[in-house]
Amino acid sequence: MRLKTTFSVRSMAKKLIPAVFYLLVAVFAAIYLSRIDWQGLSEITLNPWWLLVATGISLLTRFWFAEIWLFLLRRLGASLDGNRANLFVVYSKAWLGRYIPGGAAWIFGKIYFASQIGVSKTKLAISSFLEGALQIIVVLVSAAALLALDPRASQFGPLWVWGLVAVCVVGLISVYPPIFNRVVRFGYAKVRKKQLDEADLPNNRTIGMGILAFGGSAIISGLSYFFIAKTLVPDLSFADVFYVVGTANLASALSMLAIFAPAGLGVRETIQLTTLLVIMNPAQAVAVTVFMRLWSIVLDLVFWLGSLALQSALKAKNQT
């Protein structure tokens, strides 16, 4: 009787958790959309070619993020058992969880949904935590490096510049394997009341390759924002590309750190608007900032649907 009750609760949880997840994503995405200046967007003239370039780059970057996560899982010894396509769906679904306030849904979404298809929860927890930390830190470091090369960034004040450098240094120290692994061991022991196996922890090579992978994706992802800006402001010079990529990455990293704001709503826009005013007039800066938010929401949805399409295509191929 007790076994039957336990099974019933677990079965109900498997149905309820995904339903609540999707509901929360839909609710907060609707809140985002309600705050967009639709009238202002209706007056925008777009260059479709630059928009196409930006969209292609951004979609490829999202799939690359999923590839990095799978790489970290494999490096930690997780058995993926031909679940590649399914894990792409898991990642894209969890990516939508960034719209839920608190930031936890992005991490726990991957752990929960991937564990349902047989991936180790321990390895999922460590890889997801590591992936999130590396992504934020590397994007922030890339922003600091690019802005340090641009004299226009100095107008925001030396305190801002040195503060950014300090955060980058602390971030890089935090993912240094001996320190990162000690923190993970401590947290695991507190939560699970047992010691973590050494094989479940990342080594120098794993973290180093993760940093390189995210370093490349940070530059490419930032380029998509440059082309979005150029979509609305065609005369934007290619000489501004490093400045736009740097400021876009800064806005992205700080918005991920702002866990109180779902998907960094308000934080990203404030940073982007402030920094874009240096290279374009106020009307253009507002238009680019608002359009970037809408475009990002649409791309996140396309990423999820594209992952589902890939999963269906591979299933059909295996059945033939």
N, C-alpha and C positions, 0 to 999 in steps of 0.2 A: 504493500500500500504506500509506504514511504517512497519507494523507488518510483512508483507510478506518479506520485505527486511531484517529485523532483523533475522527472521527465516532462511533465505537463508544464511546469514553470519555465524550464529551459526552452521548450517548444514555443511557448508564448513569447518569451524574450526574443527569440530569433525573428519573430514576426513583428514584434513591437518596436525594437530598436531601429531597424531600417526605416520603418514608417515614421517614427519620431524624427529621425535624421533628415529624411526628405522633407518633412513638414517644416522643420526649422530652417532648412536651406531656402525653401520656397518663401517662407514668411520674411526672412531678412533680405532676400534678393528683391522681394516686392518693396520693402522699405527703401532699399537703394534706389530702385527705379522711380519711386515716388518723389525722391529728392532731386532727381535730374531736371535740369532746366530744358524741358522739351521744346519750348518756344524758341529758345536761343539756338538749339540744335537744328531746328527747321530752317534757320537762316544761313546755315553753314554750307559752303560750296566745297566739295571734295574732289581730290585728284584720284580717280579710281586705280591708277597704276601704282602709285605709292601705297595706297591702302592695301592692294593685293600683295605687294612685297612685305609690308608690315605684318599682315595676317599670316602669310606663309612662314615667316621667321618665327613669329610668336607661337604658332601651333607646333612647329618642330621643336622649339625650346621646351614646351610643356611635355612632349613625349620624351625628350632628352632627360628632363627631371625624373621621369618615371624610370628610365634606363639606369640612372645613377642610383636610385633606390634599389632596383633589382641587383645592381652590381654590389652594393653594400650588403644586401642579404646573402648573396652568393659568397662574398668574402668572409662573412661570419659563419658560413657553413650551413645555411638554410637549404633544405631540399625543396626545390620549386616544382619538380615533377611535372613538367610540361604545362605549368600554370601561367606561362608568360602573358598570354592574352587576357586571362582572367585577372592577373595582377595589374595590368594596365587599366582595366575597368575599376579595380579597387582604388588605384592611385587617383584616377580622374574623379572618382566619386568622393574620395577623401579631400581632394583639392577643393571641391565645392564646399566642404565643411569649414573653409576659412571664412565663409559668410556668417557663420554662427559665432556670436561674441565669446571671447575667452581664449580662442586659439586652440583649445584642447581637441576639438573635433577633427582638425587637420591631422593631428598625431594619432589620436585614439581611433579615428575612422579607419586608418590603414591597419592598425592592430586588430580591430574587431573583424572587419570584413575579410582580411586576408587569413585570419585564424580559422574562419569558417570553411576555408577550402584546404585546410590541413597544414598551413605554415606555422612553425613554432612561434608561440606568443613571446617567448623570451627574446628570440632573435628579431622578431618584428618590433618589439619595444625598443631594443637597443639601436637597430638600424633606423627606425623612424625618428628617434631622438637625435641620433648622430646626423641624419640627413637634414633635419630642421636646423640644427645648430650650424652645420657647415654652410648651408644655403644662406642663412642670414649673415654669418660672419664674412664669407667670401664676397657676397654682394656688397656689403658695407666696405670691405677693404678695397674692392675695385672702384667704388665711388670715391673713396678718399684718394686713391692713386691718380685717378683721372682728373679730379678737381684740383689736386695739388699742382698739376701741370698747366692749369688755366688761371691766369692772373685775375680774371673776373671774379673768381670765387673768394678772393681775399677781401672783397667789399663787405662780406657778411661778418667780418671781424675775426681777429686772431683767436679769441676764446672759442668760437665755433669750430675753427680749423683744428686747434689743439685738442678740443673735446672729442672731435671725430677721430683723431689719431689715437687718443687714449682708449676709446671704446674698441677700436680695431686691435690694439695691442692686447687688451684684456681678453677679447674674443679669441684671438689666436692662441694665447696662453691656455685658455679654457679647453681647447680641443687638442692640446699637446697630449699624446697618448697616456703617459703616466698620470697626469692630472685628470683627464677625462675619464679614464678607466677607474680611478679611485672614487670619483664622484658617483659613477654608475654602480660600482660595487656597494658603496654606502647606501644609495637609494634602494637598490635591490634587496639588500639585507634588511632594511627597515620595513619594506613593503611585503616581501615574501618570507621573511624570517629564516633565510638560508643563504649560503654563500653561492656566488655566481661562478660558473665554470670558466676557466681561462680561455677556452676555445670560443666562448660567446663574445669575447671582447675584441675590439678592433686593434690592429697593430699599426706600426708607423707607416707601412706601405699602404694599408687600406685608407687611413686618414689622408695621407699625402696624395694618393690618386683621387680621392674624393674632392680635395681642395682644387686640384688641377681641373677636374671635370666641371666643377661649379664655377671655376674661374673663367673657363671658356664660355660656359652658358650665360654667365653674367654679362659679358661683353655682347654676345649675340642677342640676348634678350633686350639689353639696353638699346641696341640698334633698331629693334622693332618700334620702340617709342620715338626714336628720331624720325623714322619714316612716317609714323602717325602724325607727328608734328609737321612734317613736310607735306603730308596729305592736305592739311588745312592751310599751311603757310608755304606755298610753293617756292617762294623766293628765299626760304631759309637756307643759309649757306652750309655747304659740306664742311666748312672750316669750324662750324659749331658742333660737329658730330660728337666730339669727346666731351664737350660741356653738357650736351643733352643726355648722352649715355650716363655720364657721372651723376647728374642730378636725378635722372630717372631711377638709377640704382640706389641712390641715397633715399629717395622717397619710398622705394619698394622695401628696403631693409628696415627703415624706421617704422613703416606701417605694419610690418610683420612683428616687430617688437612691441607695438602698441596693442597688446592683447585686449584692452578694454574696448577697442573699436573694431567691429566686425570687418575683416578684410582691410583694415586700416582706413575705414571710411572717415574722411575729414582730415586725417593726418597726411595721407599721401597727397590729397588735393592741395592742402595748404603749402606743403613743401614744393610741389610742382609749380603751383601758381607763382609763389615767391621767386623761385629760381628762373622761371621762364620769362618773367618781366625784365630780366637783364638783356634778353636777346630779341624780344618782340613787344609790340604795344599791348596795353591792357586787354583790349577786346580780343586780340588773337590769343593771348595767354589764357584767358578764361575759356574761350572756345576749345582750345587744345586740351585743357585740363578736364573739362566736362566730357568731351568726346572720348578721351582716353579711358575714363571710368566706364562709360557705356560699352565701348569696344572691348574692354577687359572682361566685363560680365558676359558678353556674347561669346567671346573666345573660350571662356571657361566652360560654357555650356556646349560649344562645338567640340571641345576637347573630350568631354564626357561622351557625347554622342558618337564621336569618331572612334573612341575606344570600344564602345558597344558594337559599332559596325565592324571593327577589326576582329572582335571576338566572334561575331556571327559568321564572318567570312572564313575564319580559320576552322570553325566547327563544321561548316558546310564542306570545306576542303577535306577534312579528315573523314567525313562520312562517305565521300565519293571514292 
